[in-house]
Amino acid sequence: MGSMEVPSQSSDTIKVPTSHYEFGANFLDPKLMLVGRVLTDGRLNARVKCDLTDNLTLKVNAQLTNEPHFSQGMFNFDYKGSDFRTQFQIGNNAFYGANYIQSVTPNLSLGSEVFWLGHQRKSGIGFAARYNTEKMVATGQVASTGVVALSYVQKVSEKVSLASDFMYNQTTRDVTASFGYDYILRQCRLRGKIDSNGVVSSFLEERLNMGVNFILSAEVDHRKKDYKFGFGMTVGE
């Protein structure tokens, strides 16, 4: 629930209240996972994860809409080796991608990624690094598209974790940094973040009973004066 800007002939910004309802269903099996979401505007989001073998996994992500040419689909084939992981992607609009990450040491992993978007005749290549210990995880990514992304997660205690990330887009000259937290209490879990654009968001998940969770979420954008609030309930483990 929140507000939405509408076009206006005057210089004043007109906001009208809006709300969306989403219904979801999950099916979980040791080798098969089905997740579906239906929104009030007619969009259907679906995810499928199927373990073909002990090392090979098929993932399908799809978003179907009533608007022409806006539906999307993606097939991922993931292979996990003893010290490496690789993935091959096929999507609509003639999208093809592949990535590979190799464990160099027990704490350091290096990887690369390539993609080709035939509909727009665009291609790119990227490189990534990941360093982790029992208390922290640090990652870095750089791509030929001009995107640089850095992230850092620190585990303060068994119940508290802090995180920060930084992203720079050379094409649009956009720079975004954010700071987040994750606090696990006895009956609930509280997560939130604040970024350099002045957006503050929080997410509270409380366990009401065995298999029943109540969810509250809020997002405040001080710069655009956008305020959103949502609630939900999850039934089942």
C-alpha positions in Angstrom: 0.0 0.0 0.0 1.4 3.4 -0.9 1.0 6.3 -3.4 1.6 6.7 -7.1 2.5 9.8 -9.1 0.1 10.7 -11.9 0.8 13.2 -14.8 -0.3 16.8 -14.1 -0.3 20.0 -16.2 0.8 22.0 -13.2 4.2 22.0 -11.5 2.7 20.3 -8.4 3.1 16.6 -8.0 -0.1 14.7 -7.7 -0.1 11.4 -5.7 -3.0 9.0 -5.5 -3.3 6.1 -3.1 -2.7 2.7 -4.5 -2.5 -0.9 -3.2 -1.7 -4.3 -4.6 -2.7 -7.8 -3.4 -0.6 -10.9 -4.0 -1.4 -14.5 -3.5 1.2 -17.2 -3.5 1.5 -21.0 -3.2 4.6 -23.2 -2.7 5.3 -26.8 -3.3 8.5 -28.3 -1.8 10.0 -31.7 -2.4 13.5 -32.9 -1.8 14.3 -32.6 -5.5 11.5 -30.3 -6.8 10.4 -26.8 -5.8 7.5 -24.9 -7.3 6.7 -21.3 -6.3 3.9 -19.2 -7.8 2.6 -15.7 -7.3 -0.5 -14.0 -8.7 -0.9 -10.2 -8.5 -4.1 -8.1 -8.8 -2.8 -6.5 -12.0 -2.8 -9.9 -13.8 0.9 -10.6 -13.5 2.0 -14.2 -12.8 5.4 -15.0 -11.4 6.6 -18.6 -11.3 9.8 -20.3 -10.2 10.8 -24.0 -10.7 13.9 -25.7 -9.3 14.5 -29.3 -10.2 17.5 -31.4 -9.3 18.2 -33.5 -12.4 21.2 -35.2 -10.8 23.2 -34.7 -7.6 25.3 -32.1 -9.4 23.0 -30.7 -12.1 20.0 -28.5 -11.3 17.4 -26.9 -13.6 15.9 -23.5 -12.7 13.1 -21.8 -14.5 11.9 -18.2 -13.8 8.9 -16.7 -15.7 6.8 -13.6 -15.5 3.7 -13.6 -17.6 1.6 -10.4 -18.2 -1.3 -9.3 -20.2 0.7 -6.7 -22.0 2.3 -7.8 -25.3 6.1 -8.3 -25.4 6.5 -7.8 -21.6 6.4 -11.5 -20.6 9.8 -12.9 -19.6 11.3 -16.3 -19.2 14.7 -17.7 -18.2 16.1 -21.2 -18.0 19.2 -21.9 -15.9 21.3 -25.0 -15.9 23.6 -25.1 -12.8 26.4 -27.6 -12.3 28.2 -27.9 -9.0 31.6 -29.6 -8.9 33.9 -30.3 -6.0 35.6 -26.9 -6.0 33.7 -25.0 -8.8 30.3 -24.0 -10.0 29.1 -23.1 -13.5 25.8 -21.9 -15.0 24.4 -21.6 -18.5 21.4 -19.3 -19.1 18.8 -19.1 -21.9 16.1 -16.5 -22.0 13.6 -14.8 -24.3 14.8 -12.0 -26.6 17.6 -14.3 -27.7 19.5 -14.0 -24.4 22.4 -16.3 -23.7 24.7 -16.3 -20.7 27.3 -18.3 -18.9 29.3 -17.9 -15.7 32.0 -19.9 -13.9 33.4 -19.5 -10.4 36.4 -21.4 -9.0 37.6 -21.9 -5.5 41.2 -20.8 -5.4 41.8 -21.2 -1.7 39.5 -22.3 1.2 38.5 -18.6 1.6 38.9 -17.1 -1.9 36.9 -17.7 -5.0 37.3 -16.1 -8.5 34.8 -16.1 -11.4 33.8 -14.6 -14.7 30.6 -14.2 -16.7 29.7 -13.5 -20.3 26.3 -12.7 -21.9 24.8 -12.0 -25.3 21.4 -10.3 -25.9 20.6 -10.9 -29.5 17.4 -8.8 -29.5 19.4 -5.6 -28.7 22.7 -7.0 -30.2 24.6 -6.3 -26.9 27.2 -8.3 -25.2 29.3 -8.1 -22.0 31.8 -9.8 -19.8 32.4 -9.5 -16.1 34.7 -10.6 -13.3 34.0 -11.3 -9.7 35.8 -12.2 -6.5 34.6 -13.5 -3.1 36.4 -13.8 0.2 34.7 -15.3 3.2 35.5 -16.4 6.7 33.3 -17.6 9.6 32.6 -14.0 10.5 32.5 -12.1 7.3 31.9 -12.2 3.5 33.3 -9.7 1.0 32.5 -9.6 -2.7 33.5 -7.5 -5.7 32.2 -7.4 -9.3 33.2 -5.4 -12.3 31.7 -5.6 -15.8 32.4 -4.3 -19.3 29.0 -2.6 -19.1 30.5 -0.1 -16.7 29.0 -1.5 -13.5 31.2 -1.9 -10.3 29.6 -3.5 -7.3 31.1 -4.1 -3.8 29.5 -5.7 -0.8 30.5 -6.6 2.8 28.7 -8.6 5.4 29.9 -8.9 9.0 28.5 -11.3 11.6 28.6 -9.5 14.9 27.0 -12.3 16.9 24.8 -15.4 16.4 21.8 -13.1 16.2 23.1 -9.9 14.6 24.6 -9.2 11.2 25.6 -6.0 9.5 26.0 -5.4 5.8 27.0 -2.6 3.4 27.2 -2.4 -0.4 28.3 0.1 -3.1 27.4 0.3 -6.7 28.7 2.5 -9.5 27.3 2.7 -13.0 29.6 4.4 -15.4 27.0 4.7 -18.2 24.4 6.6 -16.1 26.9 8.1 -13.6 24.8 6.7 -10.7 26.4 5.9 -7.4 24.5 4.1 -4.7 25.6 3.0 -1.3 23.5 1.3 1.4 23.8 0.0 5.0 21.7 -2.9 6.3 21.1 -5.0 9.4 19.7 -8.4 10.3 18.5 -9.0 13.9 17.1 -12.4 15.0 15.0 -12.3 18.1 13.3 -15.2 19.9 10.0 -15.0 18.0 10.7 -12.7 15.1 13.4 -11.5 12.7 14.0 -7.8 11.9 15.8 -6.6 8.7 16.2 -3.2 7.2 18.5 -0.9 5.3 19.1 2.8 4.4 20.8 4.0 1.2 22.4 7.1 -0.1 19.2 8.2 -1.9 17.4 8.6 1.4 15.3 5.4 1.1 14.7 3.7 4.4 13.1 0.2 4.4 12.4 -2.4 7.1 11.0 -5.9 7.2 9.6 -7.7 10.2 8.7 -11.4 10.2 7.1 -12.7 13.4 6.3 -16.4 14.2 2.7 -16.5 15.5 2.5 -20.3 15.8 4.1 -23.4 14.3 4.0 -22.9 10.5 2.3 -19.5 10.7 4.3 -16.3 10.2 3.1 -12.7 10.1 5.0 -10.1 8.0 5.2 -6.3 8.1 7.2 -4.2 5.7 7.6 -0.5 5.1 9.6 1.8 2.8 10.1 5.5 3.0 11.6 7.6 0.2 12.3 11.1 1.7 13.5 12.6 -1.6 10.5 11.5 -3.7 8.1 11.7 -0.7 6.9 8.1 -1.4 5.7 6.1 1.6 4.7 2.4 1.3 3.5 -0.1 3.8 2.6 -3.8 3.4 1.6 -6.8 5.4 1.3 -10.5 4.7 1.0 -14.0 6.2 2.8 -17.2 5.4 1.2 -20.5 6.3 3.4 -23.6 6.2 7.1 -24.2 6.7 
